[in-house]
């Protein structure tokens, strides 16, 4: 077999380190291309803005008393999903990505098994999540990605993001200065239950970063490239290749409107 030379990679110890390195290297270049609605044009979000939003949402979650807790995220690929993911793992607790195609009873089962304290969900899952909220008593906070303001016990993602930015500007640095443990569990995900009940898989920053660097040693990707995120982002494959790899390498991510 012919030897294939590997690309040099930037060494990273955790995903917070990864994001900081990308901000230092790519700064105001676009990290994401997003739409306010399907008919609108794509608008860029810079690496610097993404880091600020991650810090803000993480700060807001700490304000809600979620330090060290397990936080679920469910919904289609979008900016609020990736912001939630990194905000949780980079200084709050453990992220629990949930398959948005699961039936209501299976979502409840995943929340129960993971002992989730907060659920962050997309507008498309609002009806199902509100039904679930009326049946469970162990979830402390329900955060709607699509709400403009808090409503009937459901918190607005946008409002928490604004609150977090205000807290960071006021000098609250508990989240900003947090240092993730590369060996600690940071992601709890469920496998596809094709033959039996889904299995819970635990991943650490170290697991994810080693995989991320291995991928980037074989694939050339960088500023000027655009990755179209299509596959379900709760899967580790898409989360790594369609989200973390572009953020690491300086490429921009555009989210597919639908198939």
C-alpha positions as CSV (number, residue, x, y, z in Angstrom):
1,X,0.0,0.0,0.0
2,X,1.4,3.4,-0.9
3,X,2.1,5.8,1.9
4,X,0.0,8.9,1.8
5,X,1.5,12.0,3.5
6,X,-0.7,13.6,6.2
7,X,-1.4,17.3,6.6
8,X,0.0,19.1,9.6
9,X,-2.7,19.8,12.2
10,X,-3.1,22.3,15.0
11,X,-2.9,20.4,18.3
12,X,-5.9,20.9,20.6
13,X,-6.7,19.5,24.0
14,X,-10.4,20.3,24.2
15,X,-13.1,22.0,22.2
16,X,-12.8,25.3,24.1
17,X,-9.1,25.3,23.1
18,X,-10.2,24.4,19.5
19,X,-12.7,27.4,19.3
20,X,-10.2,29.8,20.8
21,X,-7.5,28.8,18.3
22,X,-9.9,29.2,15.4
23,X,-10.9,32.7,16.6
24,X,-7.3,33.7,16.9
25,X,-6.5,32.4,13.4
26,X,-9.7,33.2,11.5
27,X,-11.3,36.0,13.6
28,X,-13.8,37.8,11.5
29,X,-14.0,35.3,8.6
30,X,-17.4,33.6,8.3
31,X,-17.9,30.5,10.4
32,X,-21.6,30.1,9.6
33,X,-24.0,31.1,6.9
34,X,-27.5,31.2,8.2
35,X,-31.0,32.5,7.1
36,X,-33.6,34.2,9.2
37,X,-36.2,32.4,7.1
38,X,-36.0,30.1,4.1
39,X,-36.7,32.9,1.6
40,X,-34.0,35.1,2.9
41,X,-30.4,35.3,1.8
42,X,-27.6,33.7,3.8
43,X,-26.0,36.0,6.3
44,X,-22.5,35.3,7.7
45,X,-21.6,34.8,11.4
46,X,-17.9,35.3,12.2
47,X,-15.8,33.0,14.3
48,X,-15.5,35.8,16.8
49,X,-19.2,36.3,17.0
50,X,-19.8,32.5,17.4
51,X,-17.4,32.4,20.3
52,X,-19.1,35.4,21.9
53,X,-22.5,33.6,21.5
54,X,-21.2,30.4,22.9
55,X,-19.8,32.3,26.0
56,X,-23.1,34.2,26.4
57,X,-25.3,31.1,26.2
58,X,-23.0,29.2,28.5
59,X,-23.1,32.1,31.0
60,X,-26.9,32.1,30.9
61,X,-27.0,28.4,31.6
62,X,-24.8,28.9,34.6
63,X,-27.1,31.6,35.8
64,X,-29.9,29.0,35.6
65,X,-28.0,26.8,38.0
66,X,-26.9,24.2,35.4
67,X,-23.3,23.8,36.4
68,X,-22.4,20.1,36.1
69,X,-25.9,19.1,34.8
70,X,-27.0,17.2,31.7
71,X,-28.6,19.3,29.0
72,X,-30.5,17.9,26.0
73,X,-30.6,19.5,22.6
74,X,-33.1,18.4,19.9
75,X,-34.0,19.8,16.5
76,X,-32.8,20.2,13.0
77,X,-29.3,21.5,12.0
78,X,-29.2,25.2,12.8
79,X,-27.1,27.9,14.5
80,X,-28.8,27.6,17.9
81,X,-28.1,23.9,18.0
82,X,-24.4,24.2,17.5
83,X,-24.2,27.2,19.9
84,X,-26.0,25.1,22.5
85,X,-23.7,22.1,22.0
86,X,-20.4,24.0,22.4
87,X,-21.8,26.2,25.2
88,X,-22.7,23.1,27.3
89,X,-19.5,21.1,26.7
90,X,-17.1,24.1,27.1
91,X,-17.9,25.0,30.7
92,X,-21.4,24.0,31.8
93,X,-21.9,20.2,31.9
94,X,-22.8,17.3,29.6
95,X,-24.6,17.7,26.3
96,X,-27.2,15.1,25.3
97,X,-28.1,15.3,21.6
98,X,-31.5,13.7,20.9
99,X,-32.7,12.4,17.5
100,X,-35.4,14.7,16.4
101,X,-37.2,11.9,14.5
102,X,-37.9,9.9,17.6
103,X,-41.5,9.4,18.7
104,X,-42.6,11.3,21.8
105,X,-42.4,8.3,24.1
106,X,-38.8,7.5,23.0
107,X,-37.8,11.2,23.6
108,X,-39.2,10.9,27.1
109,X,-37.2,7.7,27.7
110,X,-34.0,9.3,26.6
111,X,-34.5,12.3,28.9
112,X,-35.3,9.9,31.8
113,X,-32.3,7.7,31.2
114,X,-29.9,10.6,30.8
115,X,-31.3,12.4,33.9
116,X,-31.6,15.6,31.9
117,X,-32.3,18.9,33.8
118,X,-32.7,21.2,30.8
119,X,-34.0,20.7,27.3
120,X,-33.1,23.1,24.4
121,X,-35.4,22.5,21.4
122,X,-36.1,23.7,17.9
123,X,-39.3,25.5,17.0
124,X,-40.2,22.5,14.8
125,X,-40.4,20.3,17.9
126,X,-42.5,22.8,20.0
127,X,-45.7,20.8,19.9
128,X,-44.1,17.5,20.9
129,X,-41.9,19.1,23.6
130,X,-44.9,21.0,25.1
131,X,-46.8,17.7,25.3
132,X,-43.8,16.1,27.0
133,X,-43.4,18.9,29.4
134,X,-46.9,18.3,30.8
135,X,-46.0,14.7,31.6
136,X,-42.5,14.9,33.2
137,X,-41.4,16.6,36.4
138,X,-37.7,16.2,36.4
139,X,-36.8,18.8,33.8
140,X,-36.1,22.2,35.3
141,X,-35.9,24.4,32.2
142,X,-37.4,24.2,28.7
143,X,-35.6,26.5,26.2
144,X,-37.3,27.2,22.9
145,X,-34.9,28.2,20.0
146,X,-37.8,29.9,18.2
147,X,-39.5,32.0,20.8
148,X,-39.1,35.8,20.8
149,X,-39.7,36.0,24.6
150,X,-40.5,33.7,27.5
151,X,-44.0,32.2,27.4
152,X,-46.0,30.0,29.8
153,X,-42.9,28.5,31.5
154,X,-40.9,28.1,28.3
155,X,-37.7,30.2,28.1
156,X,-36.7,32.0,24.8
157,X,-33.2,31.0,23.5
158,X,-32.8,34.6,22.2
159,X,-33.6,36.1,25.5
160,X,-31.1,33.9,27.3
161,X,-28.5,34.8,24.7
162,X,-29.0,38.5,25.3
163,X,-28.9,38.0,29.1
164,X,-25.7,36.1,28.8
165,X,-24.0,38.8,26.7
166,X,-25.1,41.4,29.3
167,X,-23.6,39.3,32.1
168,X,-20.3,38.8,30.3
169,X,-20.1,42.6,29.5
170,X,-20.7,43.2,33.2
171,X,-17.6,41.2,34.1
172,X,-19.1,37.8,35.0
173,X,-16.4,35.4,33.9
174,X,-17.2,32.1,35.6
175,X,-18.0,30.5,32.2
176,X,-15.5,32.4,30.1
177,X,-12.6,31.3,32.4
178,X,-13.8,27.7,32.9
179,X,-11.3,25.0,31.9
180,X,-12.9,21.7,30.6
181,X,-11.4,18.4,31.7
182,X,-10.3,16.6,28.5
183,X,-10.9,13.2,30.2
184,X,-14.3,13.9,31.7
185,X,-17.5,12.8,30.0
186,X,-18.8,15.8,28.0
187,X,-21.2,14.2,25.5
188,X,-23.9,11.5,26.2
189,X,-25.5,10.2,23.1
190,X,-27.8,7.4,22.1
191,X,-27.2,4.9,19.3
192,X,-29.9,3.9,16.8
193,X,-32.2,1.3,18.4
194,X,-32.6,-0.9,15.3
195,X,-32.5,-4.3,17.1
196,X,-33.0,-3.4,20.8
197,X,-33.1,-0.4,23.1
198,X,-30.6,2.3,22.2
199,X,-27.3,2.3,24.0
200,X,-26.0,5.4,25.8
201,X,-22.4,6.3,24.6
202,X,-20.1,8.5,26.6
203,X,-17.6,10.8,24.9
204,X,-15.0,13.2,26.3
205,X,-13.2,16.2,24.9
206,X,-10.2,14.0,24.4
207,X,-12.1,11.5,22.3
208,X,-13.6,14.2,20.1
209,X,-10.4,16.1,19.7
210,X,-8.3,13.1,18.7
211,X,-10.9,12.1,16.2
212,X,-11.1,15.7,14.9
213,X,-7.3,16.0,14.4
214,X,-7.1,12.6,12.7
215,X,-9.8,13.6,10.2
216,X,-8.1,17.0,9.5
217,X,-4.8,15.3,8.9
218,X,-6.3,13.6,5.9
219,X,-8.6,16.3,4.5
220,X,-7.7,19.7,3.2
221,X,-10.3,22.2,4.4
222,X,-10.0,25.9,5.2
223,X,-11.1,29.5,4.7
224,X,-13.0,30.0,1.5
225,X,-14.5,26.5,1.7
226,X,-18.2,26.1,2.5
227,X,-19.6,22.9,4.1
228,X,-23.3,22.2,3.6
229,X,-24.6,20.6,6.7
230,X,-27.3,18.0,5.6
231,X,-27.0,14.9,7.7
232,X,-28.7,14.8,11.2
233,X,-26.3,16.7,13.4
234,X,-27.1,14.7,16.5
235,X,-25.0,11.8,14.9
236,X,-21.3,11.9,15.8
237,X,-20.4,11.6,12.1
238,X,-22.2,14.8,11.1
239,X,-21.3,16.6,14.3
240,X,-17.6,15.9,13.7
241,X,-17.4,16.2,9.9
242,X,-20.1,18.8,9.3
243,X,-19.6,21.0,12.3
244,X,-16.4,20.6,14.4
245,X,-14.1,20.0,11.4
246,X,-15.1,23.2,9.6
247,X,-14.9,25.3,12.8
248,X,-11.5,23.8,13.5
249,X,-10.2,24.5,10.0
250,X,-11.7,27.9,9.2
251,X,-14.3,26.8,6.7
252,X,-17.9,28.2,6.8
253,X,-20.9,26.1,7.5
254,X,-24.3,26.5,5.7
255,X,-27.3,24.7,7.1
256,X,-29.5,22.9,4.5
257,X,-33.1,24.2,4.5
258,X,-34.4,20.6,4.0
259,X,-34.5,17.8,1.5
